[in-house]
Amino acid sequence: MVELPAWLLGVGLVMLALPGASAVSVDGRALKKDASVLILGGGVAGVIAARTLHEQGITNFTIVEAKGELGGRLTSTTFGAKGKEVTLELGANWVQGTQTDNGPANPIWTLVQKHGLKTHENDWTGSIVTYNATGPDDYLDLFDESADAYTNLTITAGTRVDKRLVDATARTGYSLLGAKSRTPQAMASEYYQFDWEYAQTPEESSWIASSWGNNFTYNTDVGGFGDDNQMALDPRGFKHIIQAEAAEFLKPAQLRTNSTIKTIKNSDSGVSVVLESGEVLHADYALCTFSLGVLQHDDVVFEPALPDWKEEAIQSMTMATYTKVFLQFEEKFWFDTEMALYADPERGRYPVWQSLDHVNFLPGSGIVFVTTTGDYSLRIESLPDEQVQEEVLGVLAAMFPNTTIPAPVAFHFPRWNADPLFRGSYSNWPSSFFSEHHENLRANVGERLWFAGEATSQKYFGFLHGAYFEGADVATDMAKCIKAGGCVGMKHVQEVTNARPYKI
Ligand SMILES: Cc1cc2nc3c(=O)[nH]c(=O)nc-3n(C[C@H](O)[C@H](O)[C@H](O)COP(=O)(O)OP(=O)(O)OC[C@H]3O[C@@H](n4cnc5c(N)ncnc54)[C@H](O)[C@@H]3O)c2cc1C
């Protein structure tokens, strides 16, 4: 087992060394630089970017992270009543797609294996029971039909790309395929296939981009990793893979934790970041890995303001919210399968249930959790915990009409959207978002300010592996630029226009 050094586990503030002393000029003043590259954010993208620079021989970088530890949205908590505590994943939970035979491996799966993280396969489709608002209700036939409809949705999206047809919403796609979910059971089944992955509705999602997000991850015919979903179950937390990876190359002087950035000042000759404490760090380059939600929310101020092409890209993609609501009971009284689906008359109301008190996961833990997404997640974030708990217990009472539902001994759900370090869970691609917008989201602003993170991944936006590949790819481009003594960087489109003007 890798022992992580205390400084990497967020114990105290790690001070920045002041290496090299060439000067950058910001606001016309010559300033002593603190690093060649400031990596803003220490999630998967930030850590893998740092490792990539290190591998390229560029070691004069510093990761600046607001939290007390590395990992970002790869984050866990200790949950449970006294004596029944376990580690739970509040953010990312699964390696989605691992590896098929000798095909391409999901790099997150590679890290899991390298660092010996405990995981178990989670059978999303074969180990499931179904309920409605009056109790058990076997609608697995509809569930299977819905899986077929989703597969058809992704196939027909590919045809649209081949024929250069315009994008539309995934709802348009479903409707054109004749997959019209009208009963609570059909709506819950569709939700399971779609919203539970994208954290938004088919109406809010691009038909084409949602399909390629799925295909490039799971479909081995187009380079995907395969169908396996491995659930992280390690007491050290899923974040251990990224912290252990960092421990192999990162020096204490290359990391500042507990350092919230308020302002990013960009100029032709360098970048300065102003911390909440008022301290200012200067560097030749910065790589911003903050979530799309943070960029949208103005939690960090850019000086000068980001150009219009960048701002339009940021505001045109969506930051979705995915919320796991955890309950612990003295004893298990629910289903013996891994998963359960609940069909409420209201689509998206506490629909997807998962038992952790299962031989494959955390047997004896007494824990079950339910997931909400999109607007329903925003709704519950605005409510007090007690009300959400009451609603969730009401749903359990509906699912198990012959059981007196006991009071839970522990209850918790994270408010991802309200969190100023994330402002949501992961990005989703709406049908009004063009490929050029996405290029602009990814493109550097001037020579000095670069961007990476799950949202900048065209193939894998939303996923851990998207963040990984973007950290590696953008840092590789930056390294080339730095070694060349400067570069223009990635191209962007000044204005995203229609192929043909609207007819009035
Ligand atoms: C609930 C949930 C479930 C998920 N499930 C899965 C899953 O099962 N499988 C999967 O593949 N993916 C999943 N994801 C998505 C995955 O977690 C992300 O794609 C990935 O972790 C994003 O990494 P990142 O480095 O791009 O961004 P982040 O992890 O957000 O890293 C950015 C860092 O910047 C820091 N930061 C933000 N603002 C500031 C500031 N002002 N100053 C300093 N630092 C700042 C943040 O603290 C953070 O550490 C899930 C995410 C969530 C939230």
The ligand as a MOL file (V3000), in Angstrom:
LIG
                    3D

  0  0  0     0  0            999 V3000
M  V30 BEGIN CTAB
M  V30 COUNTS 53 58 0 0 0
M  V30 BEGIN ATOM
M  V30 1 C -21.7890 13.6070 -8.1120 0
M  V30 2 C -20.8200 13.2890 -9.2290 0
M  V30 3 C -20.7980 12.0210 -9.7680 0
M  V30 4 C -19.8950 11.7150 -10.7850 0
M  V30 5 N -19.8020 10.4230 -11.2350 0
M  V30 6 C -18.8300 10.0910 -12.1100 0
M  V30 7 C -18.5590 8.7280 -12.3820 0
M  V30 8 O -19.1390 7.8330 -11.7710 0
M  V30 9 N -17.6240 8.4300 -13.3370 0
M  V30 10 C -16.9330 9.4120 -14.0000 0
M  V30 11 O -16.1170 9.0910 -14.8830 0
M  V30 12 N -17.1340 10.7250 -13.6940 0
M  V30 13 C -18.0400 11.0810 -12.7570 0
M  V30 14 N -18.1910 12.3760 -12.3830 0
M  V30 15 C -17.4380 13.4200 -13.1010 0
M  V30 16 C -15.9770 13.5510 -12.6130 0
M  V30 17 O -15.9500 13.6110 -11.2240 0
M  V30 18 C -15.3770 14.8170 -13.2240 0
M  V30 19 O -15.4800 14.7520 -14.6370 0
M  V30 20 C -13.9030 15.0310 -12.8880 0
M  V30 21 O -13.6240 14.7450 -11.5400 0
M  V30 22 C -13.5470 16.4850 -13.2010 0
M  V30 23 O -12.1770 16.7170 -12.9520 0
M  V30 24 P -11.5470 18.1330 -13.3060 0
M  V30 25 O -10.1100 18.0770 -12.9380 0
M  V30 26 O -11.9070 18.5220 -14.6910 0
M  V30 27 O -12.3200 19.1900 -12.3910 0
M  V30 28 P -12.3870 19.3320 -10.7880 0
M  V30 29 O -12.3530 18.0240 -10.1480 0
M  V30 30 O -13.5660 20.2160 -10.5300 0
M  V30 31 O -11.0390 20.1040 -10.4430 0
M  V30 32 C -10.9680 21.5120 -10.3960 0
M  V30 33 C -10.3650 21.9240 -9.0720 0
M  V30 34 O -10.3680 23.3620 -9.0130 0
M  V30 35 C -10.5870 23.7370 -7.6540 0
M  V30 36 N -11.1010 25.1080 -7.6280 0
M  V30 37 C -12.3030 25.5590 -8.0530 0
M  V30 38 N -12.4030 26.8920 -7.8680 0
M  V30 39 C -11.2180 27.3000 -7.3180 0
M  V30 40 C -10.7020 28.5530 -6.9100 0
M  V30 41 N -11.4180 29.6820 -7.0110 0
M  V30 42 N -9.4430 28.6120 -6.4030 0
M  V30 43 C -8.6870 27.4800 -6.3000 0
M  V30 44 N -9.1360 26.2500 -6.6630 0
M  V30 45 C -10.3900 26.1640 -7.1670 0
M  V30 46 C -11.5940 22.7310 -7.1480 0
M  V30 47 O -11.5620 22.6340 -5.7400 0
M  V30 48 C -11.1310 21.4420 -7.8460 0
M  V30 49 O -10.2710 20.6920 -7.0230 0
M  V30 50 C -19.0420 12.7170 -11.3220 0
M  V30 51 C -19.0600 13.9900 -10.7550 0
M  V30 52 C -19.9250 14.2670 -9.7110 0
M  V30 53 C -19.8740 15.6230 -9.0600 0
M  V30 END ATOM
M  V30 BEGIN BOND
M  V30 1 1 1 2
M  V30 2 1 2 3
M  V30 3 2 2 52
M  V30 4 2 3 4
M  V30 5 1 4 5
M  V30 6 1 4 50
M  V30 7 2 5 6
M  V30 8 1 6 7
M  V30 9 1 6 13
M  V30 10 2 7 8
M  V30 11 1 7 9
M  V30 12 1 9 10
M  V30 13 2 10 11
M  V30 14 1 10 12
M  V30 15 2 12 13
M  V30 16 1 13 14
M  V30 17 1 14 15
M  V30 18 1 14 50
M  V30 19 1 15 16
M  V30 20 1 16 17
M  V30 21 1 16 18
M  V30 22 1 18 19
M  V30 23 1 18 20
M  V30 24 1 20 21
M  V30 25 1 20 22
M  V30 26 1 22 23
M  V30 27 1 23 24
M  V30 28 2 24 25
M  V30 29 1 24 26
M  V30 30 1 24 27
M  V30 31 1 27 28
M  V30 32 2 28 29
M  V30 33 1 28 30
M  V30 34 1 28 31
M  V30 35 1 31 32
M  V30 36 1 32 33
M  V30 37 1 33 34
M  V30 38 1 33 48
M  V30 39 1 34 35
M  V30 40 1 35 36
M  V30 41 1 35 46
M  V30 42 1 36 37
M  V30 43 1 36 45
M  V30 44 2 37 38
M  V30 45 1 38 39
M  V30 46 1 39 40
M  V30 47 2 39 45
M  V30 48 1 40 41
M  V30 49 2 40 42
M  V30 50 1 42 43
M  V30 51 2 43 44
M  V30 52 1 44 45
M  V30 53 1 46 47
M  V30 54 1 46 48
M  V30 55 1 48 49
M  V30 56 2 50 51
M  V30 57 1 51 52
M  V30 58 1 52 53
M  V30 END BOND
M  V30 END CTAB
M  END
